[in-house]
């Protein structure tokens, strides 16, 4: 069996790390699998894939170890590896959590991986109420600037006269200035038609990624009435700092078609989510910015469920398979 030597090289006041022929350090890891209520998940199929070197040509492979979690949701294992692991868990009745990565740091003084035995949280959300939805991955070129233009999420089209849509769920407003690729500016806003409609970020957490990127239920509060994106460069570009959504947050929840009673309570509304951020790019030269995003729209006005049943996409023209 090929062995590896571990040695350090000093350069420019720093320390470099190289692997040759003696044994690599052992990597220890403990997984704790919990559900979205914070309770441990017993008998989940937990796994860790260690990146293990094969030869000196830097050809690595993944050595997988797996077992069921104990009553406290724990699974512990170890393996000699390059310091990179992938981990996750699955169980019937939960959304799978897999593809999560952890990188160890090498402790030169102690000649071991650091941390020596990390405890990694695997979050598996419970399957509660998957529902049919309109799910579309779309590329939109805003048809005109300096105007409010509505987009119907159920129809998947601009409202008239730019398309066949009937309800202005999202209201786009774009403004552009174009001189060259080195000097341009654009601002795109998404607004809403009804009082209490709006959008909010899905915060990132330190827990592992899961198959369901959103909460199971849309929140009742916390929505803002506008989403704004600015982009541009050049000597004439002065940004106003209007980006209301933090760039560290990629996913969103929205509420549209809100009906309000005399007491100001919401009696009906449609909820949905945008997964994988709203990308704005290109189109400034033509004065028509381009947006790309993936949205999920729950057409039941009495449901706040954000769990999509992948077998029931109501947008029949979409041929892709989308996650829940």
C-alpha angles and dihedrals in degrees: 000000000000111000130202134224120213118211139155129231123199118216135159090356092302135098125247125198126216134176123215129145120334127071122301118229121275115254116214122193138174121201122203113196116203136167127234090272090058094250120137116255112225122204094015114151100247122186141183123195113201120204104234124186117236102188145345092275088078093251107153134181135191119253108202127208123182143170141152118279120249126242090281093051095253132143120175129187143148141204141168105260148146093268097266124106137173121206146173147135142230139195135164111267093031135083110254118251113203144135094056115150133206126186121202122212119228115242103212095189094053097029093229143101117277127249089038095211114005121194108221123196118225111196116203114183118215120248102240114153119353111189139184113269142174103251119183136166103206142180112206127192105197103237098216141007134234089026136100107244121184128219123202110219094195095048093037092224144097115270119252134320089028096043146340098281119128105192125051098220094157116029112203123202121181134182124185141186118188131184102142141323086277095049120040143113136198136174123194123191130191112204133170138237103222138055110260092021114124152117137260139183125257101228119230118240135200090244122100124277117265140199089253107059095186135053115269092245129040112239119249095223141031101070123144122208099228140040116199133189126184127188135167148102140212138083094291095050114106114176117211098204094243097145098126094179117071111239090226089069115075104172131063144193120212139189124205140166092036117183116202128198126214091273091057093252123140109245097175137004141153120239133195146149142236114218124196099023132277107277119206118188142133130010097088092113089059092040091243115102119213125227129191126190145140115237136186117203122192106207095194105100091201096053130081093184116138094183109111120206102222090209092060111056106158091198093086094183091066111095099182125096110239127198120245 
